Each structure stands twice: as structure tokens, then as C-alpha cells.
Amino acid sequence: MKIADLFDHFLIDLDGVVYIGDKPTAGAKETIATLRAMGKGVVFLTNDPRSSSSEYAEKLKTMGIHASSSDVITSGMAIALYIREHYGLDSGKAYVIGSTALKEEIKNVGLKLANGEESKKARFVIVGGHPGFNYEEMKLATIAIRGGAHFFGTNRDPLFPTSEGLVPATGAIVASIEFASGKKAITAGKPEPIMFEAAKRLLPSQERIAIIGDRIDTDIVGGKRAGIATILALSGSTDRDELSRSDIIPDYIIDDLRDLLMEM
């Protein structure tokens, strides 16, 4: 019996599980191809809103991993789908703080974007981390939110690693606008349920689903909240020492994706 035999569908985190930077993890290409050959459903998840689902699909293809944009759920796409489902596309414009890719994700679902002075009257404010964040963006978002706009953040990750060290991420930007506006953002990224709900809608059934991730606080906690099985991959952010100190225990632990096909 293999872990892969226990599930029909896998939600797979990208960075740290499928690849690290621009390099695939050991056996990722072959394992994902085998899972698909076995008839398993595969959906890729990422909290990072800086690229679009189509750009992530292209990145996977350069590594020899077949993927289309419909196989990838980003935190930005999850927000756009949530707004479409719960508010409708004709209920006002969205002021988006973030990368060009994030803005495209929001537009692709059918939402119209607000710019300049009209941003102050936007119905939605959507925030994703980007290095050009500035006071004017904070000001426009704050005015819109205090005027009644619905406030969304792609995720609450406080930091992300760079060659300079850990630097402020989306969570820090969201926190600054929360403090100024006095309103808490709804966030879509793992471990919140919005992303899991969006991913599960891509699957033909809602049973025998597992998430594979490399972080306990986002992937494993989120999977448990979503009521699905959790598989921690030690190929990325979490090592066995950190795991031994955690109160959150995944259902399964693997060194990398190849272990899904090993006899238990």
C-alpha cells in the first residue's frame, strides 16, 4: 500500500514541494506524471500573488511538469472567485494593490478595476504584496475601506526569504492598512478556507482529498480546517526538528514527493 493509493485527489503546494526557486524538487516531475497516470486529480496551490495562474503553469512546463492555468489556484484568483460568487461582478469596482499579475487575475474573473481618484469609492479593496507599495496606495485603500469598501488580502505571510534575508511580505502591508482603516481584512491564502474551497471546486468529487505542503502553519493547519488529509513534505521550509516541536501533527510525513509512491 502506498500513500498515493489512499487518495483520489491531491492539492499540492508549489514552492518547497514541487520546486525551490527555479529548480524542481527531487522526483517531482516523475511523481506528478505517475499520479496523473493513476487517474489522480492534481491541483497546484500558492499563496504568492505576484504571478498569475498562467505564469505558474508556464513555469511548471519549463520544468517538464504538464500544467495549464486551470490546474493552478493562486491566492489572488481565490479572492476573485470568492467575490464573484458572494457579491457578483456588477456590484462595483475593485481597487487592487499588488503586481500586474494580481490585477490581471482579478480582471480575468470579470471584475472591473478602479484607478486614481475613483479608487476612493471602490466597492472592494484587494491587497497583495509588491515591492512598489507606497503611501498613496495606503491612503487610497484606507479612504475606500473607511467609506465602506470590502477589504481583502491575498495572505498574511509576514515575511518572505530573499538573498538579503527575510523581508516584509503581504501580511505586513495588509497590517498597515488594517491599522489605518480600523477594519480587518478577509484573507484568501492558506490556511484560510477561501483557497481550499476554490481548489476543491476544480475536483470532480469531494472525497479522498489530501493536501501536500511544506509548512505546518499554512498547509497543514489549512488542510485540517478544510477537513481533508494532510501530508507534510520535508523538502522545503520545515525540517524534522521544527516538526518535533509542533503541536500540529500532519497525517503523513514524506521527505519529498517520491515517497507518495513508496510502499508504506
Disulfide bonds with the S-S distance in Angstrom:
none
